[in-house]
């Protein structure tokens, strides 16, 4: 059983494969810029505090004002670095026509799509609907990249010549 016609990119697989690379590159640049900007903002806020630790009224846990919200924003930078590695892997795969690296890329994209679905459900359960909508709009883009990578792997990097006409 094959894919429906609207998901079959075999006629223009080279164009779609290039589009996937551009999407990954732009997403990487955007994520790294936002992650670095947030990291600089956190460092500036942390330098304003004179005390390292405070104890809340119950005395049960300690709160470090330097790390309040730190992992939420630093995670964006880590995600950007991860996508940078993924983009480099994809471009090496695409330009050198390496099927083994493409299989690794497909495996990583399956993990990313699974994490997107889990993140969307978790954001919905925490009643963070804006975050759930952001993840929901990112999910089709990741699925598109996965479908194109699967069809590129199936085509064995054999591109059909463009028809003039």
PyMOL commands that set and color helices and strands:
alter all, ss='L'
color gray80, all
select helices_A, chain A and resi 5-7+10-48+70-96+99-125+129-155
alter helices_A, ss='H'
color red, helices_A
select strands_A, chain A and resi 54-55+62-63
alter strands_A, ss='S'
color yellow, strands_A
deselect
rebuild
show_as cartoon
